Amino acid sequence: MSEILYDFGSGRSDPGTFPADALKKLVSRAIDQEAEALTNYPGNLGHRGMREAMANRESTREGVDVDPDHMVLTNGSMQGVTLTAEALQDDHGDAIILEEFSYPGSLSAYRSLKFDMVGIPLDEGGMRLDAMEAELVRLDKAGRRPKFIYAISTYQNPTGFVMPKARRQEMIELARRFEVPIIEDNCYADIHYEGPIEPAIYALDDDPNHIYLCSLSKILAPGFRLGYIYARPPMLDKILARRHDAGSNTFASAIVAEFYKHGIAEHAAVTTPPLKSKRDLVCEKLAEGAGDICAWSKPVGGLFIWVRIPDDINRKDLYELAQSRGFNYLPGISFHYKSANVPYLRLAFGHLTEDQIAEGIPILTRCIHESRTSNEPIGFDSLF
Ligand SMILES: Cc1ncc(COP(=O)(O)O)c(C=O)c1O
């Protein structure tokens, strides 16, 4: 196998904006200030300063009060995905509702917990609520109530789309009517490029059934393994009852809390512009190389571009050809809730250099052209 020089596989931020010098200064300070806390277990909620910093992050973005005592620090938001799923599950085979294309980590967790996943088709505004309502009615008639709706409503992974406020409100109404909690996974919320910022579900509705997951992986670095759950009692207690690991890393929390003590805006102003120009470059290169045969999203935030490839391509062969030329991406099948081999691929552009993008995307578009069995132009009028 050839060396992968253009790895568009995993969703990471720009390593060039990692604030190494600023963080180095905070390391010994964290040891001095937290010596006592470090010699003890963190407990279920975790480092108070970090929870305050993240409550501040949330309330600044959403314009509502967020109580740090309703925040639970986790080992990345992925631990939030599993903890909340375990807390809401009664039995194997319980139904859950989620986007037809979703984050592979969550799909894998839900698969191993043996949920019956019900995928909802997407459009440019996220899950189609007519389809969601039809599924809720179908399940209701069968005497089944889904355990939760899992929604990546903002800069969705993999499509990049955002659910508009009015649709969020309708989804909340549906969830209320069928008494289903919503788990909103919002780890890309602060990677915003342009346009309106849509509110989080918890900011629109104070129903204690809604659960919110967020992370430091996408705005700072995944290696800290820091994320959090925001949930109100009694839901909060139900989730905490599933936790048996004595809490999250105090050392990492203390450093990150200090780094974001005055909010996240200053650092976001450094990290976001390079991501935005990489997004533009990927779109430009796709248009140059495959404008006549592919369609793709131009996300207003987040780290992913979702590409519709022609139907007359053997998807496995395309993947292997791209790999053999040093280009990696995640194929559509990885994101489909039933692992259907759909004609899409996802490009994660955050951690690549502009040179890698400028050289890499033409390699991909050439592979797409070469893998086709016809030369007909396609002209998709929609991504879905
Ligand atoms: C939607 C979504 N949720 C959760 C995660 C997990 O992130 P982490 O555990 O690093 O916070 C990811 C990572 O790509 C993601 O895209």
Ligand as a Chemical Component Dictionary entry (heavy atoms), coordinates in Angstrom:
data_LIG
# 
_chem_comp.id                   LIG 
_chem_comp.type                 NON-POLYMER 
_chem_comp.pdbx_formal_charge   0 
_chem_comp.three_letter_code    LIG 
# 
loop_
_chem_comp_atom.comp_id 
_chem_comp_atom.atom_id 
_chem_comp_atom.alt_atom_id 
_chem_comp_atom.type_symbol 
_chem_comp_atom.charge 
_chem_comp_atom.model_Cartn_x 
_chem_comp_atom.model_Cartn_y 
_chem_comp_atom.model_Cartn_z 
_chem_comp_atom.pdbx_ordinal 
LIG C1 C1 C 0 -20.570 14.326 16.050 1  
LIG C2 C2 C 0 -19.416 13.871 16.872 2  
LIG N1 N1 N 0 -19.623 13.524 18.147 3  
LIG C3 C3 C 0 -18.618 13.115 18.933 4  
LIG C4 C4 C 0 -17.325 13.050 18.457 5  
LIG C5 C5 C 0 -16.268 12.542 19.372 6  
LIG O1 O1 O 0 -15.384 13.540 19.715 7  
LIG P1 P1 P 0 -14.518 13.528 21.045 8  
LIG O2 O2 O 0 -14.798 12.257 21.783 9  
LIG O3 O3 O 0 -13.117 13.634 20.604 10 
LIG O4 O4 O 0 -14.979 14.710 21.803 11 
LIG C6 C6 C 0 -17.052 13.401 17.134 12 
LIG C7 C7 C 0 -15.689 13.310 16.587 13 
LIG O5 O5 O 0 -15.442 13.385 15.401 14 
LIG C8 C8 C 0 -18.127 13.827 16.315 15 
LIG O6 O6 O 0 -17.963 14.179 15.044 16 
# 
loop_
_chem_comp_bond.comp_id 
_chem_comp_bond.atom_id_1 
_chem_comp_bond.atom_id_2 
_chem_comp_bond.value_order 
_chem_comp_bond.pdbx_ordinal 
LIG C1 C2 SING 1  
LIG C2 N1 SING 2  
LIG C2 C8 DOUB 3  
LIG N1 C3 DOUB 4  
LIG C3 C4 SING 5  
LIG C4 C5 SING 6  
LIG C4 C6 DOUB 7  
LIG C5 O1 SING 8  
LIG O1 P1 SING 9  
LIG P1 O2 DOUB 10 
LIG P1 O3 SING 11 
LIG P1 O4 SING 12 
LIG C6 C7 SING 13 
LIG C6 C8 SING 14 
LIG C7 O5 DOUB 15 
LIG C8 O6 SING 16 
# 
